[in-house]
Amino acid sequence: MSKVKILNCPDVPNMPWQERPEGLKGAPVWRYTDNPIIERNPIEGVARIFNSAVMPFEDGFIGVFRGEQTNGVPYVYLGRSRDAIHWTFEPDKVNFVDEEGKPFMPVYAYDPRLVKVEDTYYIIWCGDFYGAAIGIAKTKDFKTFTRIENPFIPFNRNAVLFPRKINNKFVLLSRPSDSGHTPFGDIFLSESPDMEYWGHHRHVMGRGNEWWESVKIGGGAAPIETSEGWLMFYHGVSSTCNGFVYSIGGAILDINNPSIVKYRCTNFLLTPEEWYEERGFVPNVCFPCATIHDPATGRIALYYGCADSYVGLAFTEVDAVVDYIKKNSVLTASDTEIGRR
Ligand code: BMA
């Protein structure tokens, strides 16, 4: 039994797991020894799968995957798995429709997240709406995927939905940006009564004082509700003479008012170190997009994109990671304020 409780989600006794290796140094996050879990050319016409989100479904697991087609255009593909490690993909990209059931395909779609709120699954991605913008679709059966028409104006990316309503409102994190390889970026939050109309935007946290997250940050996995607050794995970016480096950071947000950061780890939790993180289409990228977590044991499996080429899996335990974030927390005024000006 963990000391920190994971709240309001079902147990997942069949989640993937490997014990913490002896002698682990630094943050209590360790990689799956058989990474990467998805190799190149996984589907006919798709060169690489990375930056993808998975969750428990029926007696196995389901996921939405960023598939980089052989023409270079990213799209969302559906995959299923018995063990959340070996995946079988549908050969065709996800077929989005509008509220009337008519085809409504985005120009492209990348970095999908998958979050269940009440009885509906939401797929959230970055697409093109006269510029990089957030796309959202809903499904109950993973057969019909109904797009919510352009919920946000451009430019915005890295949208992540909280897994339950807070104060009776849907809550979404996002990272306003520009149209290119954005050289700035803070995490903001928006509320909605119905998933269509969004407002009450607040600032959550800014790029950090530490070098590893000094250029921009962005939401990663859907926050996990715990007895200490919302546990959030996000990405932080630094700039080198050879391009951006993406690392994984950890923070804990206030449970009732998640625009307030309670703890923010000054150290990264994971940074590119293995060949599949350092070498690929875009080197030096660890890009978290989802967790599978088990309240009964406190185990957390973290899914992250590697070098824009692969999907990696890492593990942690809620007690250990919360403890590490708290012990190494450094907060600024813009973290702790309510984010309203
Ligand atoms: C970001 C996004 C991610 C990608 C990262 C590194 O801007 O486009 O999809 O993993 O760059 O290339």
Residues whose N, C-alpha, C, O or C-beta is under 5 A from the ligand:
A	BS01	BMA	D111 V282 V285 F287 D308
